Amino acid sequence: MRRHILSAGRISVVGLPQEMTHKVDAMKKPTVSKTRDLERRQLGGTTLRSIGNIAGSQRASPLSPFRHRAFTVVWTATLVANIGVWMQSAAGGWLMTTLAPDPRTVALVQVASALPMFLLGLPAGALADLFDRRRLLLTMEIVGTVLTAGFAILVAQGVVTPALLLAFIFLTSAAAASIAPTWQAIVPQLVEGKEDLAPAVALDSVSVNISRAVGPALAGVLIGVWGMAAPFLVYAVCNLACVAALFWWHPASGPARNLPPERFGSASLVGLRHARYNRPLRATLSRATGFFLFASAYWALLPLVAREQIAGGPETYGLLLAAIGIGAVAGTIVLPQLKARLGANRLVDVGSVGTALAILLFALARQTPLALAAGALAGGSWIVVLATLNISAQTALPGLVRGRGLAAY
């Protein structure tokens, strides 16, 4: 939910139990039947059909996941928590511009936020596959809430330094990174069927981008009214909704596992091996690397765009982030029509070109309206690429290595 989502493909080997089948597939080069290959070919220079067919062929209602009570409760709770996440993110970036406005130092905020995912992604995927996912989520969400509440107190006392801010961002990002694949992996359990998975992906994007539109704007207001500590404290309160939803949710037990438990180290290696030999996943990873390596640039320097180029305050920075969120919501709304008309490959190309144009507009912006237009274009372009690659990664993986495969993505 709060991170990304996944579904599983299945490969059968005659004469083996289903769980042993997945074990064999994970330990060897994944082989895909011709029929399955035609269904799952995606995102790459030699694709025949895009994964847009998966969403398009099932024709599920965009709101059909809400018929599942567990999905509704967790989706609502994560929407509230995500508003707090974006409030904290906006406040952290702006706080650094007041402590050390040097561009390299401000960019370190984005580094501290993204580095834990790079370092912990694959081990986190192994955790998602080896341990009880609900308990793991609960534990780390509580840890993140306590860290943020403690940091809010330090901000209120005025003792925060640039190094302390970066350490806080790194720790909270590490807590989030350690459960990011787990959040992705529970979605099939929440919707209880593949027919509602594609709409669940879209609704997850809606949740994230509504919070992206609302959270930063609220952060700017809170900073102006109650001071810099307010967004951090409010995030800690918002995250309690997520903790409460996880306490409430008790997923149905899955099929009994007939395999011995995997060790953590070997489980991580299996994830790497699967990512290496799974051709559909490899194609998705290639496209994702090419896009996000450059598209992430404006996130790192957006606080300085607001403060130095436009000469605005925290409210301006919040508005720029809100514009990105609004653009992403609009992109989510038109995504099915665009995918049906263009296909997944062309859609990713269009989103990449739109992102490049948005970065150019950010560089030229000296007035708020042009920066807001750039933000809206950036948000719409970001979400069409992200959602397309996300579904592609989901449909490429069998259940036994779901968390580890998503961690590689």
Secondary structure, DSSP 8 states (H G I E B T S, - for coil): --S----B-----TTS-HHHHHHHHHHS-----HHHHHHH--SSTT-SS-THHHHHHH---TTGGGGSHHHHHHHHHHHHHHHHHHHHHHHHHHHHHHH---HHHHHHHHHHHHHHHHHHHHHHHHHHHHS-HHHHHHHHHHHHHHHHHHHHHHHHHT---HHHHHHHHHHHHHHHHTTHHHHHHTHHHHHTSGGGHHHHHHHHHHHHHHHHHHHHHHHHHHHHHH-THHHHHHHHHHHHHHHHHHHH----------S----HHHHHHHHHHHHHH-HHHHHHHHHHHHHHHHHTHHHHHHHHIIIIIS---HHHHHHHHHHHHHHHHHHHHHHHHHHHHHHHHHHHHHHHHHHHHHHHHHHH--SHHHHHHHHHHHHHHHHHHHHHHHHHHHTTB-GGGHHHHHHH-
